[in-house]
Amino acid sequence: MFYALFIVGTFFSFFCQNKKRVLLFFTLALALISFFRYGIGTDYFAYQYLYDQLYSSFLEEYKYGLAPQELGFRMVGSIFKELGIPYQLYISIIAAVNLFFMYKLAWRYSENSMLAMFLYFCMFYFVWTLSGLRQSLTIAIGIYYLVKCIEEKKALKIIVISILLSFIHTSSLILIALYFLSKAKLSMKNYIVLTGVAVLFASLPLGFIVNYIPSSFLVSKITPYIQQNVSLNPFDFQSVARLILLIVALIYYKQLIKAKEINYKILNVYIFSILFYFFFQFGGELSASRLSIYGRVLEILLFSNIYSLYKVKINKLIIAYLITIFSFLYLNKELNSMVQQAEINYDSESIIPYIHIYNSSEYTFSSRYYHLVKQIPKR
């Protein structure tokens, strides 16, 4: 299923490009996979367990709820339960909202919207649409409105949206900083120096400092993601991969800006997000990636727009080939990570299966939450 969708997406990306019906068809295909999935996504059963533990009353959840998620997210879940909405429909609605805003982002800001959505499928779909439900909402809604507010110069609007989204996932407050950083006018030399400083900063053992910061709302939200004894290595695989992607963006920096004015500010958001990854790496991979992901999603726009810069047929074919290879490798990485983290029990020599609600009885999972949802009664 996943590889079939890859083949279809590859064909559409390079032969159908900016056709709205094709983009809509591919997005709907991604939606259908997310709607009927079972156990697909690292946090599928974890969120089912949390949903089951919510009170079926808005007021009761507000008064007595003890789950660690942000209040707004719990309130939405509680309202859904009060309406009698089952977990499968609940996660389907969240996935639909996520994909709707990614569709809007790709259509409005990419020169090859189908390629942008295809890249989203290969790079981010399994982690953010199928797994991190809370942050997936804030990423999709937040990054769309961030770019839109940057384009329309509406600072107050993105501030209000970011604050509202913070009740779903606190990390969305980073959008406010990204809005103002998008206006920075820096030279290529400035970006290179900042990158060097960020990488150097990432090698410093600063995690312990958080313990000495006076308690506050923001610190209390950040602390659970801080790894106190993290082994710092700014040149591990994740860091090097980000540096390579950043270098590619900088190579095409002038061409992208010349092609479209908004690309300048999109590039600023992307570059500063990569720098955030290094500046926040003292807290470990999880905290750094969660704070930098908002800008990283813009890779789907930047790299689809880079492809559109090429006009000579042979050059387009070479770039299309490179993008296809990169996307296939990235998709394989995401699928293998998802299988390991979701702890799916299946014949490892077979192609990774698409497990859905109609064949779920054929598979088992080793994850702790898979067993918990079957043992602990719902509220």
Secondary structure by P-SEA (a helix, b strand, c coil): caaaaaaaaaaaaccccccaaaaaaaaaaaaaaaaaccccccaaaaaaaaaaaccccaaaaaccccccccaaaaaaaaaaaaacccaaaaaaaaaaaaaaaaaaaaacccccaaaaaaaaaacccccccccaaaaaaaaaaaaaaaaaaaaaccaaaaaaaaaaaccccccccaaaaaaaaaaccccaaaaaaaaaaaaaaaacccccccccccccaaaaaaccccccccccccccaaaaaaaaaaaaaaaaaaaaaaaccaaaaaaaaaaaaaaaaaaaccccaaaaaaaacccccaaaaaaaaaaaccccaaaaaaaaaaaaaaaaaaaaaaaaaaaaaacccccccccccccccccccccccccaaaaaaaccccc
